């Protein structure tokens, strides 16, 4: 949802205008995540302190405001060269406080900007912390939860400094991370620590790009120390409630602060040292030029470097003098990870550019022949006996553990949930295991019973979906085997699950998912094929599916040729206020996903309904003015859907009816003079839903364009939902 970005240059001369351009471009790469306001902070002249610019609206509005700020300055100020500098930037999605300049980030500790913070997430215990700070005389300017972090940093810094030497920036951040609850990714810059930056995350995405003058040969950080990293018994009394003690044997990162100042003080008075602490150092020659890029998403980093680091939850990252230190500490997990790895991201700049297309959504719709091929590449192999097999290396070592399970539970949200529904039937058929598909939020609300014998599969495009992540933590707490299916390597779900499969659809920028949805279906079908590889009784069925997968890219190309027809249908539906979609079997998920695509980008009321429920209420909505879409492509449920079609026709619904059928369906073709027929290529039943959704991705796109909406950034929506 929110996007955070920071740029740190060390011994790398950059003009002020260049630094600002890097910050703004970083925000532009994050626009697809959804936002309502934006802001940034960079160093001003020494006597003036940092410059903070915030705007409601787009990054383009912020860019105009920043340029306006600089226009009034002399050239020597605009083009001043910084050999070392820290700049931070943010796109905000309003959660606490309405969209406004006042509530936009970066948030400040005071009028002179001693500490500046950008934040992605929600601080759930901000109220008691705010009450405590108010009692200390701090004045709050905004309605946000983030401002608490900025003022808490100043309060702790000033309190410690009164007792003696000020703390290091990293230690100060560690105090704050222990104080706050909720999901967050934080970036902090301070006048007290010039050219330094600290960052931390818990449950929200954060990736750090590293660009060095020389090649980074090491892939693992050096373990510098394993000493306790938090304060000892001589620590100052921050909250007026006695000294910090060391006798607490465990520390819950969800600190027990209630809704009162006294309980906040009680928490800090029992602030303990963690029994496990490690300090990792990425240290280089002091003379070496280095740049660091902090972001919510690798897409904002790839144009600068492909060498990245993904912090773990509760890590505190400190950048100073071209070196990066990572402090981690835990009492919850005695087997705290004893290394931190550098990764190389496989993402090209071209993937995050529109190319010849007007919108990312249309580009990604047309990329589906290639994205589906990419998802299958290197995974489907022809054996010497002429048969095929799937090899998904990510689940190979857990193959028999999955097969020995009592049931499979798919957990997802939104489009990913629909992909799971689309594949439930084939997974059940091939594995002969009971399969349930759960909305992550409902799964959590019910506290669904989970057992050690269960396999829980978590599907997410970003790998950072808040509800899905929380459901994953719940499943792990019940010792279930967890599997991740994500499109972002290094994401939280990818790192937290026991095993998993990368969707490998390529970077998807448009908020309305298109190519990732079709690739998710392919991945889930391939998982079912791999799990059924030992089943002799399924040989013929498996061969049928393999042949369909191999021919799939060509059939997607053919389906995309329906674009001109979908443009005409969009023109007819442009003025309508509602659309109903009916299907059953494999096509029920198609109804739900098509309805979601249309409502996401066109803002039209659209409802996907199981055709078996037609006579149980929805038939009352059908008349000659209600647009009705029926999926009657041939599978085992086709006769029942044909029956539903005739019921709609009998009630005059044919005047506004659209029917999706296969090119070989002669029975449905007889209606071509009465209804609008969308004829798609025919494939095996468990993949027909993949072809059937493509015309409705195109329809939703053309409807949105005709209605004048921002296709890539629909109102109120975000690409990656990182808060519940």
N, C-alpha and C positions, 0 to 999 in steps of 0.2 A: 504494500500500500504506500506508505511514505517512502521516499527515497533519500538516502544520505550519501554524501560524497565529500571527500577531502583530498587535498593535494599538498604534499610536503616535498620541497626540493632542498637538497643539501649540496653546497658547493656546485650548484648547477645554476648559472646565471639566468634569470628570467625577468623580463620586464613586467611591471605591474599589469599592463594590458594583456600580456600573455597568460599570466596567472589567472586573471579574471576569465579569459576565454576558455582555459582548461576547466575551470569550475562550472561555467555555463554549459559547455559541451557535455560535461559529466551529467548535469541535470537533464539536458535534452535526451540523453541516452536512457534516462530513468522515467521519462514522461509517460511511457506506456503503462507504468505501474498504477497510474491514477493519482490525481492530486487536485487541490483547490487553491493553493498558494505556494509561493517559493521565496527563498531568501539565501543570502550568502554573507560571509564575513572574510575580510582580508586586512592586512596590516596597512594602516595609514601612516602619516608622518609621526615621528617619535612622540611629539608633544600631544598629538591628538588621539593616540591609541587606535584600536581596530576600527575599521569602517564596517558598519552593518547596514545592509540594504534588504528590505522585505517588500513583497508585493502580493496582492490578491490576484489570482488569475494565472496566466500561463508563464512559462519560462521566458517567452518573448517579451511579456510585460516587465519581468524582472530585468531582462537585458536592457530594455529601454531606460528603466530607472537607473541602472548602474551607469550606463553611458551618459545619462543626464547628470549624474553625480560627478563624473570625471570631466565633463565638458567645462565645468566651472573652475577646474584646476589648471595651473600652468603646465606646459609640456614637461618640465622637469619632474613634476609630481606624477603625471600620467605615465611617463616612460621610465620612471625610476627602476633601476635594476636591483633585484634582490638575489643574493647568492644563496641565502637560506630563507625559507618562508613557510608558513602554515596557513592554508586557506580552507574553509569549510563551507558546505552548501547543503541545501535541503529542499525537497518538495514535500508539502504537507497535505495529509489527508485528515480532515478534522475529526477528532474523537472527543476531546475535551475542549469546549469552546468553539464558537462559530468561526467560519473562515473570515479572517480580518488581518490587517497588517499587524495589529497588536498581538494577535495570537500566532503569527507566523514565526518560524524559526529563521536564524539561530536565536535562542533565548539567552538572556544576559543575567548575570548575578547582581548587577548594579548599573547605575548610569554611565560609569566609566568602563564597563565591559571587562572587569577583571577576569571573569570566566564566561566563555561562550559555549553553548551546547547545542548540538543537533541530535535528534532522537527519532528512532523508528520503533513504535511499540506503544505500550500502555503501562504506566506506573500505577499499580493497583492500590498501593498504600500511600498515595501522595497526600491524602487528607490528614492523617495524623502527623506526618512529617511537616506539612504546611502549618498545622496548628502549633507545633513546636517552634518552628521558625518565626511565626507571627509573635509568639510569646517572647522571642528574643529581639523583637523590634524590626524584623524584616518586613518590607512592604512589597506586595505582589502587584504586578502590573497587568497580568494576563489571567485568563481562565483555564490555562493549560496545566497538565500534570508535569510537563517537562521543566517548567520554571523552578519547580522544587529542587531538581537536580542542580541547576546552576547556583541557586542560593545555598544549598547544602554544601557544595564545594567551597564557596566563599566562607561560610561559617566555620567549617572544619579547618580550613587553611588558617584563618585568623586566630582561632582558638589555640591551635598547636603552636603557631608562631609566638603567641603571647607567653607560652611556657618555655620557649627556647628556639632552636633552629626550626625553620619551616620544613615540612615533609617533602620528600620527592614527589613529583607529579604522579608517578605510578602508585605510590603508597596512598596518596590522597584519594586516588580513584578506587583503590581497593576498599577503603572505608565506605565509600559511596555505594559500591556494588553490593556490599554486605548489608547496607541499610535499606535498599529498595527492593520491592517485590514486583512481580509481573514479567512481561516479555519486553525486551528492549535491545536495541543496538545504539550505542552512544559514541559520539565523537566530541572531544573537548579540546578547546584551545584557550590559552590564558596569557595575560600580560605578565604574570609572575614567572612564567616558564616560556620565555620567548623561543620561537622556532622548535618547540616541542609539541607533541600531540599524544593524547591518551585515548584509548578506545576500549570498549568492552561490549559483550553481547550475552544475552540469555534468551533463547527461544526466538530470536529474530535474526535474519540473515546478515552476514557481514563477510566481505572478502577483501583481501589486501593485495594489491599488485605491487611488485617490486621491480624497479628498473635500475640496473647498475651499469657503471662504466665498463665493467668487465663481466664475463659470464659468471653466473652463480653456479658453481660446481656442486656445492653441497645441497643435498635434498632434505637433510635433517638438521634442525637447530642443535647447537651444542647445549648440553645440560650444564649450566654454570654452577648452580648450588641446589641443595635440597633443604635449605634451612626454613624454619617457619617464616612466613611472609607478612603476618599480621601483627598488631601491636602486642607487647608483653605487659606485665603487671605494672610497669612504670609509665604506661601510656597516660596521657592527660584525661581529665574528666570532662569529656565533651558536653555532656548533657546534665551536669550538675547533680549526679546521682552516685558519686563514689568512683573508685578506680575500676579500671577494666580488670577482670579476673581471667584466670587461665584454666580453671578447673572444669569447665564445660567439656564433656567428651564428644559432643557432636554439635554440628552447626547446620541448621536447616536453612538453605538459601532462600526459602520462602519464610522470611523472618516473622516471628509472632508479634507483629505490631497491631494492636487493636485500634479502636477509633478514639483514643484519648492520648493526650500528651504524656501522662504518667506512664503508660505502657510503652510508649516510644522510648522514654528515658530508661525504663527498666530493661528494654532490649539492649540498649547500648551499654548499660552498666554491667551486663553479663557478656559483653562482646569477647569472644574467645579466639585463641590462635588455632588455626587448623593444624591437625597433626601431620598432614601431608602437604608439602609445598614444593614446587619446582620453578626454577627460573631458567628460561631458555633464551639464548642469545644468538642473534644473527649478526655477527661482528665482522667488520671488514677493515681494510686499510683506511686510516683516517683521511687520507688524501683522495679517496675514491669518490667520484660524483655518484649521488644516489637520489632516486625519486621514489616516493611512495604514493599509492593511489588507494584510498579507502572507499568502498562502495557497498550498497545493498545488493548489487548485481554485477556479475562479470561483464555484462554488455557495456558498462561504462568504463571498463578498464582495458578491454581488448585492443583498442587503437593505440595504447601506450606500451603495453607489455603483455606477455602470456605467462609470465612466472608469477604465481599467486600463492597466498597462504590463507587457509580457512581457520580462524580461531574457534576453539571449543567454547561451550557455554561457561560463563564465569571467568574466562581468561581476561586478563588485563594486558593490553598491548601498549607499549611505551616506545615512541620514536624520538630519538635525540642524537644529534651529531652524526646522522647517517647510519646509525645502528638501530636495530629493533630488538627490544626485549619483550618476552611474553611471560607473564607471571600466572601460574595456575595453582590452585589450592583446593583441597577437598577433604572433608571428614566423611562425606557421604559414601565415597567410593575409595576403599583402601588400595585398590589396584589402579590408581590414577595413571593415566597414560604417560609414559615416560619419554615420549618423543613428540615432536611437532614437525610435520612434513611440509615441504614446499611442493606445489603441484604445477603442472603445465596445462593451461586450458586450451582445448581444441575448438576455437571459435574464431572465425574470420570476420574482418570488418564488413565485408560484402553482405554477410548474413544479417546485419542489423541496419542495412540501407534499403530503401524502397526500390532502387533500380528504376525500371521503366514504368512502374506501377504508381498510381495516384495514392494508394493507401496500402499499409502493411497487410491489412486483412485480405485484400484481393491478391496481393503477391503471395501470401501464404496459402490461399485456396489453390492457386495455380501451381504451387510448389509440391502439391501432394503426390504426384507420380514419383518425383525424386525423393521426397521425405519418406514415403512408404518403402521405396527401394532401399533407402539408406537404413531404415529400421531393420530390414531383413538381411542386409549385406553381411556376409561372413557367418551367418547363423543357420542358414539352410544348406544342407550338404546332400549331394547325391551319392549313394553308396554303390559298391561294385555290383550288387544284385539289382540295380535299377530303382530301388526304393530310396526314399528321402528320410532324413532325420534332422532334428533341430538341436543345436548346441548353444545353450545359453550359459556361458561360463559363470555368471554371477550366482546361479542357483545349483550348479553341478554338485558342489560338496554337500548340499543339503537335500539332494534329490530324494533319498530314501526317507529322510526325516519328514519331508512334506507328504510323501505317499503313505507313511504310517500314521498320519494325523487322523483324528476323528471327524474333523470338518474344516472347511476353508471359509474364512470370513474376509470379504473385501470391504475396505473402509475408504471412503473418498467424499469429495464435495463437488457440486456443480457438474461441469462437463465430465470430469473424471469419474464421478458417480454414474453418469449415463454410460460411459465406456464399460464400466464394470457390469452394469445391467445388460448391456448389449452382448456380453460374453458369458454371462452366468450359465445359460443353457448348454453351451458347448463345453464349458469346463466341467459341469456336472456329467454330461454325456461321456466325455473321454476319460475322466478320472474316476467316475463312479463314487465320488465323495459328495456329501451334502454341502451345498454352497449357499451362503447368505451374502447379501450386499447391503451395506449399512451406510447411511448418511453419517458422517463423522460427528456432527453436532447431536443428532438423535442418539447415536451410540453412546456418547458421553452422558447425555441427559438421563438415559435409562440405566447407566452403569451396567451394561450388558455383561452377563456372566461369561467369563473367559477362563479356560483351563489350560494346563500344560500341554494337553494333547491337541490343542487348536493351532492352526496356522492362520495368522492374520496378515493380509496383504494390503499395503497402504499405497494408494495410487494418487499421484499429484504431479501436475506439470512442473511446478517450481521446486517441489520438494520442501517448501517452507510453509505450506498452508496451515494456519494456526490450529484449526480444529483437528485436522488430520494428525498433526504433530502431537497434540494433547492425547488423542486416541492411541497413538503409538506408545506414548509413555505409560498410559493405562494398561495396554496389552503387555508391555514389558514387565510391569509391576506384578502381573499375574503369570509370568514365566512362559507366555506363549511364544512360539517361533514366529519371528516377524520378517516380512519380506517387503522390500521397497520397489516400487515401479515409478521412476521419476525421469524427467527430461534434463535435469541440471546435475551434472557431475559435481560432487562435493557438497551438495545441499544437505540440510539437516537430516531429512529422512534417509538419504543415501548413507549418511554416516552412522545413524542410530540403529538401523535395522540389522538383523543378523546376516542377511544376504539380499540380493536384489538384481534387478534388470534395468539397464539404462534404455530409455525409449529411443533415444538417438534420432529424433525428428529434426534436429537443428533448432536454432534460436527462434522463438515465436514472440513477436512484439505486440501484435494486435491483442487487445483485451479479450475479444471474443475468440475463443480457441477454435481452430479449424484443423490445421495439419497435425497438431499433437493429438487431437481426438482420434483421427483415423489411425495414427501410428500406435496409440494406446490399444486400440482394438487388435491390431496386428500382433503386438507384444503379448497381450493376454491370450490370444489364440495360440501363439507359439509356445507359451508356458504350458497350456493344456496339451499340446502335441508332445512336448518333451516329457511331461509327466505320464503320458500314455504310451511311451515308446516300447514298453515291455508287454503291451497288450496285443496278443495275436488276434483276438476277436475284433479289434478296431482297425486292422490293417487297411481294409477297403475304404473305410470312412476317412482315415488319416491320409491315404493317397489322394482322395478326392479333394481334401482341404489343401494339401501341398500343391496340387496342380492349380487350384484357384489362387493361392498366394503368388505363385510364379507369374500368373497372367494378370495379376491385379494392377500393376502400374499402367499397362496398356488400356485396361478397362476404365481406369480413372481418367486417363487422357480422353477417352471417348465420351465419358460422362461430362467432362468440362465443356464439351462442344454444345451442351444445352444452354450455355450462357445467354445467347440471344433470346431464347424462349423465356428464360427466367426474367430478363429485362422487361419483356412484354407483360408477363404476369405481374411484375412489380408495379407497372403502370396501372393495371386494373385494380390492384389491391391498395394502392397508395392512400386512398381516402377512407378506407374501411377502419373501423375501430377495434374489431375483434376477429380472431381466426381460431377455428377448432381443427385439431389434427387427431386422426384415429388410426390405430394399428394394433396388432397383437403379435404374440410370439417374439421373434427377433426384432420386429418393427416397433414394438412398444417403446424401446429405448430411443429409436429414431424419432418417434413422435415427441418425446420429452426433449431431446436435444435440438430438434428443429424449432420447437416452440421457444426454447431458451435462447437460441441464436436470434430469432426474430424479435423477441421482447428486449434482449440485451441492447441491440443497436438501433431498433426502430421505435422503441417505447410503446409499441402496440400491445394491447392485451392479447395474449396468445396462449392457448391451453392444449397440452398434449394429453390425450385420454386413451385408456385401454379400450379397444373396440368392444370387448366383452361387457363393458359397463354402459354401452350406449343406451340400452333400455332401462337402466337403473338411474336415470336422471338427465344425462346430457342431451337426450333426444328432444327434450322440451326446448332447447335452444335452437334447434334446427328449423330454419324457414328459408324462403327463397332469397333472402338478403344476407344470410350468414355464410361467409366463406368457409367451406369445409374441405379439408385435405385428407384423403384416405390412402393408406399404403396397402396395396393388394398384390405385391410381388409374390411369386409362387413359393410357398413352403407348406408345411403341414397344416398351417392355420388358414391357408388361402380360402377354402370353402366358407369358413365362418366369416371372414372379412368380406367376401362377396355378398353374403347375406346382409351384413351391416350396410354395405353399399346400396343394396336394393331398398332397404328401409329408408335411407336418406333420400334416394331418388323418389320414392313413393310420397314423401312429404314435401316435395318441391325443392329440395336442397340441391338438385342437379344444376340449377341456374347459376349457382356460385360454387360449383364443386370442382376440385382438382384431384385427379386420381394418378397415383404413381404406380406404374406397372413395368414389367420387363418387355423388351422388344419382341420376345417370342410369345407373349400372352395374347392369343387370338380371342379368348373369351372376353377379356376386358376391352379389347380394341373395338368391339361393336358399339361401345358407348362414345366413340370419338366425336360423334355429331352432337352429343348432349353435354359432355363434360370436357374440361381441359385435361388432356392426357400428357403426362410426363413419362416418357419411355426411356428406361435406363438399361444398360447392358445387364445380362443375367450372369450370376455367379453362384457358388455354393451358398446354401441358406445362411450359414453362420458368418458370412462376409457380405451378404447382400445389403445389410444395414450400413456398411461402410460406403458403398456406392450410392445408396439412397439418400444419405445425408448431404451429399455434395451439391445437388441442385438447390437445397434449402440454405446452404451457406451462401450461395450466389444470390438467392432470392432476398435473404436478409440484408446482404450488402447493398443490392440495388434499391431496395425499399428505403434503407437508411439514407443513401445518397439523395434519392428523390425527395425525401422529407427534410433534407438539409441538416442532418446530424453529423457529429464528429464520429466517424466510423471506428477509428482506432482508439478513441478515448471516450466511450459512452459516459454519460453523466452518472455520478454517484458510484461508479464501479472502478475496481482496481484489478490489475492483472494478477498480482500476487497478494492474497488476503492473509496478512501476517498478524492480525489481531482478531480475537474472537468477538 
